Amino acid sequence: MLAIVFAVAASIGLAYFVPDKLRDAALKIRSDANLVAQLLPATLPAASKIESAYWLPQNWSARQRYWFHHTSQGTATIPVPYRWFLALERPELSIRYTSLTDNDYLRRLGFIPSPSSEDFARSAPAFGYHEDAAKDVNPTWTPTMPDNPNGLPVGFAILKSGVDPMTGAEDQIGLTGAACHTGHLEYKNVSIRYDGGPAMVNLGEVERVIGLSIGYTLILPWRFERFASRLESIDGHSIDRKKLRRDLELALQKIKKQKDLSDSLLMGQGVTNLDEGFGRLDALNRIGNQVFYVNFLDPVTGELKDPLLKGNFARNDAPVSFPPIWDTPYFLWAQYDASVLNELVRNSGEALGVSAKINMRASAPGRPLFGSSIRLSDIARFEELLRGTDPFSSTDASGRKFNGLVAPRWKDAQERFRGDPAWAIDEKLVEKGRDLYRAHCFECHRGPVNDGAFDAKWPEDSFWKPGNPDRSARNEKNWVEIGGRHYFNVVQLPVNAIGTDPQQSSVLTTRRVHLPQSLGLNPVDDLNKAWGCGLPADRAADPLFVLALMDVVGKTIDQWNVANASSEEAKQQMWGPRKNCQNPRVYVGARASRNGKDEDVLALEPHYRARPLDGVWATAPYLHNGSVPTLKDMLLPQSQRPTSFCVGSRQFDPVNVGLVTKTRANDACAAGLTDFNVSLLGNSNRGHSFEGKETDVTKLPPGVIGPKLTDAERRALLEYLKTL
C-alpha cells in the first residue's frame, strides 16, 4: 500500500504536465501500478480546432432546438447535485484549477457546446444556432426558454428540487435524449451540427470522471478548499467544511459501493462488460440494470436486501450506435429490434434508464409505488415536436412529406464548403445510383422519402403509397392507420437472414428478470388486461425483461397521471392511439423444464428492422453496432470491410462518407480514441453484404442482400445515397 501511495504522490508532479498519458503507461504494468492506473484520468482525445459552427436546417426553429437540448425529462444521470457539478474540477492531478464543466473538456468527451440560456439571443449564432426559412413545427406552441444559466453542453438539463437521500433537497443534473441523439461532424475546422443524429459521446467515461473528480477533491487539500470556495460563491454564503467533506465522502462511498457490487456480480458470472467507447451504448441492458437492479438498492447504504435481485444485473454486452430519430414517430415499430410500439412507453423507458427517480421499493405516505420524477408532459411535447402533423392529412399525394424534425440534407452541409470538390455531387452518377437503389435497396428500405424523380419513375413504389404491389402479395401495406394516425410499416427481417451481429437482438428475446411480490406485477396478465395484447401464457419462473419493462413503464405513466390529476383527454393525447404491446412477429412457442415438468414458456425470435435512408450520409459508423466506418465500406463485400478503425473523432470523410479511417489495420489510433476491433463480441461487421453473382433475392444466402457491385456501381450508389 505504501508503494501505491508513493506512486500516486509522485505522479502528481508528472501529471501536472502530462496527465492524460500516465494512465495508459501504468496500465501496461501489472500489480500495484495497475491499481494506480485505475486512479488516474483516462486519456481523452485532443480537442479539435473549431473556427465556426452551424446547425443544419431541419424544420426546427433555434428556440425549438434549444428547448430540445436542455429541457429535463426528469432524469438525474449525474450522481451529484447540480451545484457540486459546477464546482468540481477535472480528474487531473494538477495544481492549477481546471473546471469539470469547461466546454473544451466536455467536448473531448464528445459533447456539443451550447450557449447560456441567460444570453441565448446574443450568443446563439456563435454556437451555430440560426433561424432558417422553415416555420415552427407547431406555430401554436412557443417553447419556453429552458434553464441552462451556466452554458452546459447539448443534452444536459437541470432537474429542479430532485431529492437525494445523501444531500437533501437539491437541484440535480441529468442527460436528455439530445445527449445521445444529436450529431455533429467536423471538416476543415467547421462543426456541422444536426438534431436527431447519432452522438459521439463516451458516457461510460463520464461516469468514471465524476467518481475520480470527487476522489481527487477529497485526497488533495488544495482542491477541497477550491471546491468549498466555489460552492460558497455559488450559494452566496459560507459553508460548513466538515459537513461538506462528510457529504463528499458519502457520495463517493455510494458510487464505489455500487461499482463494487456490480464488479462482484460480474465476477461471479465469470464475465466482464464490453467496451462501449465513443458513440455507442448498451442502452437496453443499462436500462434493465437501472430499473430492475439499481432501483432496488437501499438509497442510503447501497445494499441489496433481496438476494434474488442480484440475478437481474447483466453485463453490458450489446453496445449499439445511437440510432437517428428523425422519422421515428411514424415507424410502426421502433428500436433496432422492432420491439416498441408506443411512443410514450419508448421515451419514458429511456428516461427511467438514464436515472429518472422512481419508487420501486415500497409504498409510503407521499411516496406511492411507481411514483417518479419523470416529466411526462415534456416527454410528450418532445414527441409532438419530433413528429409534426400526419403527412396523410394532405389530400395531395404529391405533397406528402414529414414536417416535424426532418433529416439533415447533404446539400445544406455542402453550402458550407462551396467549391470543395469533395462535396460536389455528380448528377449523372446520381441517376445511375437511383436505378441501383431500386434494384438493391428498395426491398428493405422502401422508396426514398424525398426523391420526386424516383416517385415519377416508379410511382407504384413511392414511399408515400399506402400499399406497394410487392408488399400486398404478402398481405402487408407500406402504411397502416391506427386511431386516425398513419404509421410506416418498417420491414423486419430475422437476424439469421440479415446476418448482422446478433448480440443486441438477444437482450429482449432471452433476458429475464425477477420481480419482487411487493410490486404486484404480472407482466403478461397486466398487459393483456390493460391493452388486449394477446400475449400467450408464460409459465417461466421470471418474466421476460421486455415485458417487465413495458409493465413498469406503463404503471409509472399511470401513477404520473394520478399524481397530476390528468383528464381523460390529456391522458389519451399523451398515450396516442397505439397500445403498450409487444411485437407479435417475435413470438415463438417453447417448452422448458421446471420442477421436473415440461411447461409452456414465452420465447421470442430475434428480428432487426430496416429504416428509410433519408439522412443516412450523416449517421456513420454503420450497422446497428457501429461496426462499419463509411458508407463506401458498407457497399463492399463483408470480407473486405475494415477490421479495425478509430472512433471518437468527428472528422468527416465526404468522399467515402463517414469516419476517417486508418491507412493500415494495425496502425495505432490517436491518443484517447476507441480502437474498434470487429473480432470482439458484439462488434461483428458481417452481414448486409453485396457479394457473389446471384441476383434473385429469394436465392441469396444468409447475410447477403445482393450481388457484388463493380467499382463504378459502388460510386454511383454512394453518390445517390448522399442525396437522400
Secondary structure, 3 states (H helix, E strand, C coil): CHHHHHHHHHHHHHHHHCHHHHHHHHCCCCCHHHHHHHHCCCCCCCCCCCCEEEECCCCCCHHHHHHHHHCCCCECCEEEEHHHHHHCECCCCCCCCCECCCHHHHHHCCCCCCCCHHHHHHHHHHHCCCCCCCCCCCCCCCCCCCCCCCCCCCCEEEEEEEEECCCEEEEEEEECHHHHCEEEEEECCEEEEEECCCCCCCHHHHHHHHHHHHHHHHHCHHHHHHHHHHHHHHHCCCCCHHHHHHHHHHHHHHHHHHHHHHHHHHHHHCCCCCCCCCCEECHHHHHHHHHHCHHHCCCCCCCCCCHHHHHHCCCCCCCEECCCCCCHHHECCECCCCCECCHHHHHHHHHHHCCECECCCCCECCECCCCECCCHHHHHHHHHHHHCCCHHHCCCHHHCCCCCCCCCCHHHHHHHHCCCHHHCCCHHHHHHHHHHHHHHCHHHHCCCCCCHHHHHHCHHHCCCCCCCHHHHCCCCCCEEEECCEEEECCCEEEHHHHCCCCHHHHHHHHCECCCCHHHCCCHHHHHHHHHCCCCCCCCCCCCEHHHHHHHHHHHHHHHHHHHCCCCHHHHHHHHCCCCCCCCHHHEEEEEEEECCEEEEEEEECCEEECCCCCCHHHCCCECCCCCECEHHHHCCCHHHCCCEEEECCCEEECCCCEECCCCCCCCCCCCCCEEEECCCCCCCCCCCEECCCCCCHHHCCCCEEECCCCHHHHHHHHHHHHCC
